[in-house]
Amino acid sequence: MNHADYYRIEKAIRFIEQNAGEQPSLDEIAAHLGLSPFHVQRMFTEWAGISPKRFLQCLTIETAKRLLDESRSVLEAAIESGLSGPSRLHDLFVSVDAVTPGEYKSMGGGLVIKYGFQPTPFGICMAALTERGLCALSFHDESSAEAETEDLKIRWQNARLIRDDGAVEETVRRIFKPEKGEGIRVFMKGTNFQIKVWTAVLSLPYGVFTSYGELAAMIGAPSASRAVGTALGQNRIGYVIPCHRVLRDTGAVTGYRWGSARKKAMIAMEACVKD
């Protein structure tokens, strides 16, 4: 798809958020986007595989609460089995490597990181790769691209960074259009607690959601829901480490590093595919 369509869909989500009490019609959404209703219908169908009406239904708090309720039984079964087996992102198997305490202190010393920009269903992303795996995946618009690059340089300030869009193209393709049996390795840089939280989130299957409190209980720290939220906010490997699958108990969608509208789009996409 044309990644520009995502930014139109994000604009539509923001418009719906601002007019939630009025439930804007397709004609009103189209007028806000400066497009015809036919164009909007086709755009949503090509992007999400469903109609705008069905997609917008997936954005409601009621749907989010239902997803939380339906996910509990799946998570309980997973916990009983010890969350065994490789983590999966839709059809993509995800394996984990993490920095050692010494590597954490070295701030990337001795590492070569190739990073680049590629289109995705959720806008342009910046991906960064080391020999040990994907160490960053962030989303941005024109105003934030430089900030995301600077954040990468700060987090890995002693690494050798090389801009190479072609080097990350295949990895990004595998993340967003995986073929059966494909895998990807992530290379996490964080504190022991952060890595514990991120690894737990990786156990959430595609289309399965949880709350901050439930995630805290999953890692054996039921009173640490606030700390769990903080750890999720420090995740720099977006979408692959699916912190977008963690919601408030109320179903409210908040606290996503790359914007609540993008988080809602990801949740709605997974909910629609699941249904």
Secondary structure, 3 states (H helix, E strand, C coil): CCCHHHHHHHHHHHHHHHCHHHCCCHHHHHHHHCCCHHHHHHHHHHHHCCCHHHHHHCCCHHHHHHHHHHHHHHHHHHHHCCCCCCEEECCEEEEEEECCHHHHHHCCCCCEEEEEEEEECCEEEEEEEECCEEEEEEEECCCCHHHHHHHHHHHCCCCEEEECHHHHHHHHHHHHCCCCCCEEEEEECCCHHHHHHHHHHHCCCCCCCEEHHHHHHHCCCCCCHHHHHHHHHCCCECCCCCHHHEECCCCCCCCCCCCHHHHHHHHHHHHHHHC
